[in-house]
C-alpha cells in the first residue's frame, strides 16, 4: 500500500490531535477520577461552540418552517 504525502491539512490535524491529547492528560492528572473520553469529548465540543449554535439555529428554523 502506498503512503501518501502529508498535506498541510494532515499536519494541522495531527498537531491539533497532539495538543488535545496533551490537554486531556493535564486534566486527568488534576482530576484522576475523570473519564478521559468524556474530557476529550468535552474539550472538542468547547472548541466550536458558535458553529454548533449556528447549526442548531438552522435546524430549529428548518423545523419551524416545516411545521407551517
MARMARBA-870726 format. One record per residue: x, y, z of N, C-alpha, C in turn; residue in one letter; residue number from 1; chain. Coordinates in nm, 3 decimals, always signed. Layout:
> X_Y_Z_X_Y_Z_X_Y_Z_A_NUM_A
...
This chain:
> +0.085_-0.117_+0.000_+0.000_+0.000_+0.000_+0.090_+0.124_+0.000_X_1_A
> +0.057_+0.216_-0.088_+0.135_+0.340_-0.096_+0.097_+0.434_+0.015_X_2_A
> +0.196_+0.504_+0.065_+0.169_+0.608_+0.163_+0.164_+0.741_+0.089_X_3_A
> +0.064_+0.817_+0.117_+0.056_+0.947_+0.052_+0.129_+1.050_+0.137_X_4_A
> +0.175_+1.153_+0.072_+0.247_+1.259_+0.142_+0.150_+1.335_+0.232_X_5_A
> +0.198_+1.377_+0.346_+0.115_+1.456_+0.437_+0.086_+1.592_+0.375_X_6_A
> -0.039_+1.626_+0.372_-0.077_+1.758_+0.325_-0.073_+1.855_+0.442_X_7_A
> -0.086_+1.982_+0.414_-0.088_+2.083_+0.518_-0.204_+2.056_+0.614_X_8_A
> -0.316_+2.012_+0.558_-0.433_+1.982_+0.639_-0.404_+1.865_+0.734_X_9_A
> -0.334_+1.764_+0.684_-0.296_+1.649_+0.768_-0.205_+1.692_+0.882_X_10_A
> -0.109_+1.776_+0.851_-0.013_+1.823_+0.951_-0.086_+1.902_+1.060_X_11_A
> -0.180_+1.988_+1.018_-0.256_+2.066_+1.114_-0.343_+1.976_+1.202_X_12_A
> -0.404_+1.875_+1.141_-0.488_+1.782_+1.217_-0.406_+1.703_+1.318_X_13_A
> -0.288_+1.662_+1.279_-0.201_+1.589_+1.370_-0.156_+1.677_+1.486_X_14_A
> -0.123_+1.801_+1.458_-0.082_+1.894_+1.564_-0.198_+1.921_+1.659_X_15_A
> -0.318_+1.937_+1.605_-0.437_+1.959_+1.688_-0.461_+1.838_+1.778_X_16_A
> -0.449_+1.719_+1.721_-0.470_+1.596_+1.799_-0.368_+1.584_+1.912_X_17_A
> -0.244_+1.621_+1.885_-0.141_+1.616_+1.990_-0.172_+1.716_+2.101_X_18_A
> -0.213_+1.838_+2.063_-0.248_+1.939_+2.164_-0.367_+1.892_+2.249_X_19_A
> -0.466_+1.834_+2.183_-0.583_+1.784_+2.253_-0.543_+1.673_+2.351_X_20_A
> -0.462_+1.579_+2.306_-0.419_+1.469_+2.393_-0.340_+1.521_+2.512_X_21_A
> -0.256_+1.621_+2.490_-0.179_+1.680_+2.598_-0.271_+1.747_+2.700_X_22_A
> -0.370_+1.821_+2.651_-0.464_+1.889_+2.742_-0.546_+1.787_+2.820_X_23_A
> -0.589_+1.680_+2.754_-0.664_+1.574_+2.824_-0.578_+1.516_+2.935_X_24_A
> -0.452_+1.489_+2.905_-0.361_+1.432_+3.005_-0.344_+1.527_+3.123_X_25_A
> -0.332_+1.657_+3.096_-0.318_+1.755_+3.204_-0.441_+1.755_+3.295_X_26_A
> -0.557_+1.747_+3.235_-0.681_+1.747_+3.314_-0.693_+1.619_+3.395_X_27_A
> -0.659_+1.506_+3.335_-0.667_+1.378_+3.405_-0.569_+1.375_+3.523_X_28_A
> -0.455_+1.440_+3.507_-0.360_+1.447_+3.619_-0.419_+1.528_+3.735_X_29_A
> -0.494_+1.633_+3.702_-0.556_+1.716_+3.806_-0.681_+1.650_+3.864_X_30_A
> -0.752_+1.577_+3.781_-0.878_+1.513_+3.823_-0.873_+1.364_+3.785_X_31_A
> -0.803_+1.284_+3.865_-0.781_+1.143_+3.828_-0.909_+1.060_+3.813_X_32_A
> -1.018_+1.102_+3.876_-1.142_+1.025_+3.865_-1.219_+1.056_+3.736_X_33_A
> -1.176_+1.158_+3.663_-1.245_+1.196_+3.539_-1.221_+1.091_+3.431_X_34_A
> -1.322_+1.070_+3.349_-1.312_+0.976_+3.237_-1.242_+1.046_+3.120_X_35_A
> -1.129_+0.994_+3.072_-1.056_+1.061_+2.964_-1.138_+1.082_+2.837_X_36_A
> -1.225_+0.987_+2.805_-1.309_+1.003_+2.685_-1.406_+1.119_+2.702_X_37_A
> -1.464_+1.133_+2.820_-1.556_+1.245_+2.845_-1.482_+1.378_+2.841_X_38_A
> -1.361_+1.380_+2.898_-1.281_+1.503_+2.896_-1.249_+1.542_+2.752_X_39_A
> -1.203_+1.444_+2.673_-1.168_+1.471_+2.534_-1.290_+1.522_+2.457_X_40_A
> -1.402_+1.456_+2.473_-1.524_+1.494_+2.402_-1.568_+1.635_+2.441_X_41_A
> -1.562_+1.666_+2.570_-1.600_+1.799_+2.617_-1.509_+1.907_+2.560_X_42_A
> -1.379_+1.880_+2.558_-1.285_+1.979_+2.502_-1.312_+2.002_+2.353_X_43_A
> -1.343_+1.897_+2.282_-1.375_+1.911_+2.139_-1.499_+1.997_+2.121_X_44_A
> -1.603_+1.970_+2.200_-1.727_+2.046_+2.188_-1.708_+2.193_+2.225_X_45_A
> -1.619_+2.220_+2.317_-1.596_+2.359_+2.358_-1.516_+2.439_+2.256_X_46_A
> -1.451_+2.371_+2.164_-1.370_+2.443_+2.066_-1.454_+2.517_+1.961_X_47_A
> -1.570_+2.464_+1.929_-1.650_+2.526_+1.823_-1.793_+2.557_+1.869_X_48_A
> -1.809_+2.626_+1.982_-1.945_+2.649_+2.030_-2.029_+2.734_+1.936_X_49_A
> -1.971_+2.833_+1.870_-2.051_+2.917_+1.781_-2.097_+2.840_+1.659_X_50_A
> -2.013_+2.753_+1.607_-2.053_+2.670_+1.493_-2.168_+2.578_+1.533_X_51_A
> -2.159_+2.519_+1.650_-2.266_+2.431_+1.698_-2.395_+2.509_+1.716_X_52_A
> -2.385_+2.631_+1.770_-2.503_+2.714_+1.789_-2.567_+2.749_+1.655_X_53_A
> -2.486_+2.787_+1.558_-2.538_+2.822_+1.426_-2.611_+2.704_+1.363_X_54_A
> -2.551_+2.585_+1.372_-2.616_+2.466_+1.314_-2.748_+2.437_+1.385_X_55_A
> -2.751_+2.454_+1.517_-2.874_+2.430_+1.593_-2.982_+2.528_+1.551_X_56_A
> -2.945_+2.654_+1.533_-3.043_+2.754_+1.492_-3.096_+2.725_+1.353_X_57_A
> -3.009_+2.681_+1.264_-3.053_+2.646_+1.128_-3.151_+2.530_+1.134_X_58_A
> -3.120_+2.427_+1.214_-3.210_+2.313_+1.227_-3.343_+2.357_+1.287_X_59_A
> -3.338_+2.445_+1.388_-3.461_+2.493_+1.451_-3.548_+2.571_+1.354_X_60_A
> -3.485_+2.655_+1.272_-3.561_+2.731_+1.172_-3.623_+2.638_+1.069_X_61_A
> -3.546_+2.540_+1.026_-3.597_+2.446_+0.926_-3.717_+2.369_+0.981_X_62_A
> -3.708_+2.330_+1.107_-3.819_+2.259_+1.170_-3.942_+2.348_+1.181_X_63_A
> -3.921_+2.474_+1.217_-4.033_+2.568_+1.229_-4.100_+2.590_+1.093_X_64_A
> -4.021_+2.600_+0.988_-4.076_+2.620_+0.854_-4.158_+2.499_+0.811_X_65_A
> -4.107_+2.380_+0.841_-4.179_+2.258_+0.803_-4.311_+2.242_+0.878_X_66_A
> -4.321_+2.300_+0.996_-4.444_+2.288_+1.076_-4.555_+2.378_+1.023_X_67_A
> -4.520_+2.482_+0.949_-4.620_+2.577_+0.900_-4.709_+2.515_+0.796_X_68_A
